Structures are given as C-alpha cells and as structure tokens.
Amino acid sequence: MNQYITLLKSEPVLKRLSIIQLIAYFGAWFSNVAIYTLLLELNVEPKVVAFVAMLHFLAGVVQAPFSGSIIDNMKPKKLLLILISLEIIATFCLIFVNKLEDLHLLYFLIFVKMAAASFYFTTEMSLLPKILHGSKLQKANELHSIIWSLSYTLGMAISGFVVYYAGIKIAFLLDTLMFMVGFFLLINLSIDVEFEKSKENILQMMQDTFKYIKQNPQALHLMLVHAFVGLTAFDALVALMVNKYYAGIIATSLALGFLHASRAIGLVIGPIVLGKFTNNKGLVYVFIAQAFAVWLWAYVMHNFYLSLVASVFVGLFTTTLWSYTYTLLQKNIDKKYYGRIVAYNDMLFLSSAAFTSYMIGVFASYGFSLEFIASLMGFGFILGAVYFKWIDSSQNIKDVS
C-alpha cells in the first residue's frame, strides 16, 4: 500500500483525480441497491432484473464507437465536467420512479447515468498514459482498479444500509450530493496535458482506428482478453440469490449490502497481494484461480454465511485481471490511438458484461439453477486462460514490466 501512497504524493494531478474518481465511481453505483430493492419490492420478473443489470453496461457499449473520437478531439477537463453534470441530473431524477408504470423512465435514467459514467471512465483511462509512464502507469492502473472496485462494491454495500434505514429516495438524493462534490473538486483542478485537436472528422478517425487495429492485431486480441473480465458482472445473479435463498433470513437491502461488501474485501486486497507477482506468464494462473473461486461460490451459494466467505475469494482475483489486462493494452498501442482504442476496449468489456447480465436472467427464467449459471461463468475464465496462453505465444506482446 505504501507504493500507492508514495505515487499519489509525487503526482498531485493523479491524487486529485483519484479522489474525484472515488467519489464519482462510488456515486455511479451507490444507487444500485436502491434500484434493485425497488425492483424486488415491485415484484418484477427475473428478466426485468437482468435487463436492468444489462442496461448498466449496455449504455457504455452504445456510446463507445463515438466516445474515443470525441476524447481525442476535446480537452479532458471540459469533457469530464460535462459527463459528471449528466450524472447529477440523471441520479436526481430517479426519485420520480415509484411504480411499475415508471419502469421506462427508470430504464432511460439508468442508460443516461451509466453512459456518462462509462464515458467518464474511458476519458480518465485515456488521460492516465498522457501524464504517467512505465511502472508509474502500472501502479496508477492498479490504484484505479482498487478505487473502481472499492467504489463499485462498497457503493452498493453502504447503499444497502442507507436504503434499509433511510429509504430508497434518500439514497438517490445522497447519491446526487456526492456527484456535486466531485464536480466542484474537478472544476478547480488544472490538467496540463498536450492536446492537439485532430483535423479528421469522427468518421475518418473511426476508419483510421479500424485500419490501425487491422495492422496491429495484438490490440484486438488484448481487448478480447480484457473482455473476459466482463464475466464478473454478478449484479443480477446476486439479486436473484438474495430473492431465492436469503429473503427469509435478512432484509433484501442488507443482504445485497453484505454480499457486495464481502466481495469488496477481495477486490481491494487482490492487487496489493498479487500485483507485484503478476506478469504475462502468471496471468494464465490468475484466470484459472478466478474460475475456481467462482465454482466455490456456486457450491456454497445456498448458505448465506458461506457465500459471504466465497465472495471474498471471487473478488480476490478480479481486480488483478482487470488492471493487468488494461495495462497490457496501454503498453501495446500507440499514443495517438489511446482514446479510441480504450473506448473500443471498454465497448467489448461492457458488451461482455451486458451479455452476461442478460443471460443470467434468461437462464434463470428457463429454470436453470443459480448454481449452474455461476458454474458456467466460472468455465468462461478457463477459456480466457487458454486464449491468453495462445496469444502470449503467438503474438508480439510486450510485458508490462
């Protein structure tokens, strides 16, 4: 942990961005428990739960083909301020969703909120290689993954307690306030990076990017490897688990909160413990370890307390997979294409997460057990290990170190 603290002390811009990132990402997911609690209280079908989970990721997929070109044509601070403003508006408007007839409004607000959040994420990930290099970039990515994971999981965990004790609408209002704090911290930040507006239009930039990917196939392969991490989109599965197994034991919002909090422990510990040992050869074993962790979770899923323990192991390998595969991509692409390649990478990752979320609902609706669904997701990481093993031996992939 000292290495991350040292990095933040030596890089004031990264320090402020990390604080804002913690607030913004925390806010992006804080409303989720309130949303899922609302859906379960409205007694919606599993397909609706899965569709809402899918929307959280699908929003980023839709805007990704254009976001990279916009990032490479717009000053980062201005763009980040616009995006966080959209999140403020969309989050506040969630208080107007009260009944089944309002589901379409809920869908729209989630789409806008998460599209802005995804765009913000892509913008920041494109900015990091412009202000950091070498080992500092790797550590920044690891720190970023810790903050993202902590925000993603603890945001929903703490929200579970807020929803239980204060109610759904209060959770939405508190979320709005958090985004406003992030906005004011960002507006006073000076981001001094080299910026040159491209003379190409968006369509020309997209064509140029596809040409670059065709000439550098390792970029596409690394994007597909990173997309396997999208199999960790467990939100719909967790919600269905709570509804099926734990409803008679503990309040819905609290069960959601505890499960996500336990996964957060693993998500935060993972990069700290595994980061310094992970390299191209070791990544295969991290994929395999993630598969076994998910299979363990599937085996003990029916027991709430054992499921909490298994959730820690599920989270343990996730952030290492995420941060290392992301850094590999940044290491193996040209600076000119950072914004566009990162955007397409996020599109593939979010497509994987959206598809995973949707298929959880489809399988559940057709009567497949939640244990079987989780086991199938675990098998996906074995495929990821095999795929990366082949890439590492057949492509010219630069090691992160």
Residue pairs with C-beta under 8 A, 6 or more apart in sequence:
1 272
3 139
4 139
4 142
4 143
4 146
7 14
7 136
7 139
7 140
7 143
8 14
8 15
8 18
8 143
9 15
11 131
11 132
11 136
11 140
13 131
13 189
13 190
13 191
13 192
14 128
14 131
14 132
14 140
16 185
16 189
17 124
17 127
17 189
18 143
18 144
18 147
19 185
20 182
20 185
20 186
20 189
21 124
21 144
21 147
21 148
21 151
22 147
22 150
22 151
23 178
23 179
23 181
23 182
23 185
24 84
24 87
24 117
24 120
24 151
24 179
24 182
25 117
25 121
25 147
25 148
25 151
25 152
25 155
26 150
26 151
26 154
26 155
26 178
27 87
27 91
27 155
27 175
27 178
27 179
27 182
28 87
28 113
28 114
28 117
28 151
28 152
28 155
29 151
29 152
29 153
29 155
29 156
29 159
30 155
30 156
30 158
30 159
30 171
30 174
30 175
30 178
31 91
31 94
31 113
31 159
31 171
31 172
31 175
32 56
32 155
32 156
32 159
32 235
33 156
33 157
33 159
33 160
33 163
33 171
33 253
33 256
33 257
33 260
34 94
34 159
34 162
34 163
34 168
34 171
34 172
34 253
35 52
35 94
35 106
35 110
36 49
36 52
36 235
36 239
36 256
37 163
37 168
37 252
37 253
37 256
38 97
38 168
39 48
39 49
39 52
39 239
40 49
40 239
40 242
40 243
40 252
41 252
42 99
42 100
44 100
44 103
45 365
46 236
46 240
46 361
46 364
46 365
47 361
47 362
47 365
48 103
48 361
49 236
49 239
49 240
49 361
50 236
50 357
50 358
50 359
50 360
50 361
50 362
50 364
51 107
51 358
51 361
52 106
52 107
52 110
52 236
53 233
53 235
53 236
53 239
53 357
53 358
53 360
53 361
54 236
54 354
54 355
54 357
54 358
54 361
55 107
55 110
55 111
55 114
55 354
56 110
56 114
56 235
56 354
56 357
57 114
57 230
57 233
57 350
57 351
57 353
57 354
57 357
58 111
58 350
58 354
59 110
59 111
59 112
59 113
59 114
59 115
59 118
59 350
60 114
60 115
60 117
60 118
60 119
60 121
60 122
60 346
60 347
60 350
61 347
61 350
61 351
61 354
62 115
63 115
63 118
63 119
64 118
64 122
64 343
64 344
64 346
64 347
64 350
65 206
65 343
65 344
65 347
66 202
67 118
67 119
67 122
67 123
67 339
67 343
67 346
68 122
68 126
68 205
68 209
68 339
68 340
68 341
68 342
68 343
68 344
69 198
69 202
69 205
69 206
69 339
69 340
69 343
70 79
70 202
71 79
71 122
71 123
71 126
71 339
71 340
71 342
71 343
72 126
72 198
72 205
72 338
72 339
72 340
73 197
73 198
73 202
73 205
75 191
75 195
76 123
76 124
76 126
76 127
76 191
76 193
76 195
77 186
77 189
77 191
79 119
79 123
80 120
80 123
80 124
80 186
81 183
81 186
81 187
83 116
83 117
83 119
83 120
83 123
84 116
84 120
84 179
84 182
84 183
84 186
85 183
86 112
86 113
86 116
87 113
87 116
87 117
87 120
87 179
88 176
88 179
88 180
88 183
89 112
90 109
90 110
90 112
90 113
90 116
91 109
91 113
91 172
91 175
91 176
91 179
92 172
92 173
92 176
93 105
93 109
94 106
94 109
94 172
95 169
95 172
95 173
96 102
96 105
97 103
97 105
97 106
97 109
118 346
118 350
121 148
121 346
122 339
122 342
122 343
122 346
123 339
124 144
125 144
125 326
125 342
125 346
126 338
126 339
126 342
126 343
127 191
127 193
128 137
128 140
128 141
128 144
128 330
129 137
129 330
129 335
129 338
130 193
130 194
130 335
130 338
131 193
132 140
135 401
137 327
137 330
138 327
138 400
138 401
141 323
141 326
141 327
141 330
142 271
142 275
142 319
142 323
144 323
145 271
145 319
145 320
145 322
145 323
145 326
146 267
146 268
146 271
146 272
146 319
148 319
148 322
149 264
149 267
149 268
149 270
149 315
149 318
149 319
149 322
150 264
150 267
150 268
152 267
153 260
153 261
153 263
153 264
153 267
153 315
154 260
154 261
154 264
156 256
156 257
156 260
157 257
157 258
157 260
157 261
157 264
158 257
159 171
159 175
159 253
159 257
160 253
160 254
160 255
160 256
160 257
160 258
160 260
160 261
161 253
161 254
161 257
162 170
162 171
162 174
163 171
163 253
164 251
164 253
164 254
164 257
198 205
200 208
205 340
206 340
209 337
209 340
209 341
209 344
212 219
212 334
212 337
212 341
213 219
213 220
213 341
213 344
216 332
216 333
217 395
218 332
218 391
218 395
218 396
218 397
219 329
219 332
219 333
219 341
221 391
221 395
222 325
222 328
222 329
222 332
222 345
222 391
222 397
223 329
223 341
223 344
223 345
223 348
223 349
224 348
224 387
225 325
225 328
225 384
225 387
225 388
225 391
226 322
226 325
226 326
226 329
226 345
226 348
226 349
227 348
227 349
227 351
227 352
228 287
228 321
228 352
228 380
228 381
228 383
228 384
228 387
229 318
229 321
229 322
229 325
229 349
229 352
230 348
230 349
230 350
230 351
230 352
230 353
230 354
230 355
230 356
231 352
231 353
231 356
231 377
231 380
231 381
231 384
232 290
232 314
232 318
232 353
233 352
233 353
233 354
233 356
233 357
234 263
234 314
234 377
235 357
236 357
236 360
236 361
237 360
237 370
237 373
237 374
237 377
238 256
238 259
238 260
239 256
240 360
240 364
240 370
241 259
241 301
241 307
241 370
242 252
242 255
242 256
242 259
243 252
244 370
245 301
245 302
245 304
246 255
246 304
247 255
249 255
249 304
250 258
250 304
255 304
258 308
259 307
259 308
259 311
262 308
262 309
262 311
262 312
262 315
263 311
263 312
263 314
263 315
264 315
265 312
265 315
266 311
266 312
266 313
266 314
266 315
266 316
266 317
266 318
267 315
267 316
267 318
267 319
268 315
268 319
269 316
270 315
270 316
270 317
270 318
270 319
270 320
271 319
271 320
271 323
273 316
274 286
274 316
274 317
274 320
275 320
275 323
275 324
278 286
278 320
278 324
279 399
279 400
279 401
280 328
280 392
280 397
280 399
280 400
281 392
283 321
283 324
283 325
283 388
283 392
284 385
284 388
284 389
284 392
285 385
286 317
286 320
286 321
286 324
287 321
287 381
287 382
287 384
287 385
287 388
288 381
288 382
288 385
289 316
289 317
290 314
290 317
290 318
290 321
290 378
290 381
291 378
291 379
291 380
291 381
291 382
291 385
292 378
293 310
293 313
293 314
293 316
293 317
293 378
294 314
294 374
294 375
294 377
294 378
294 381
295 374
295 375
295 378
296 310
296 313
296 314
297 307
297 310
297 311
297 313
297 314
297 374
298 370
298 371
298 372
298 374
298 375
298 378
299 310
299 371
300 306
300 307
300 309
300 310
301 307
301 310
301 370
301 371
301 374
302 371
324 400
326 345
327 400
328 397
328 398
328 400
329 341
329 342
329 345
330 338
330 342
331 398
331 399
331 400
332 397
332 398
333 341
356 377
360 373
363 372
363 373
363 376
364 370
364 373
391 397
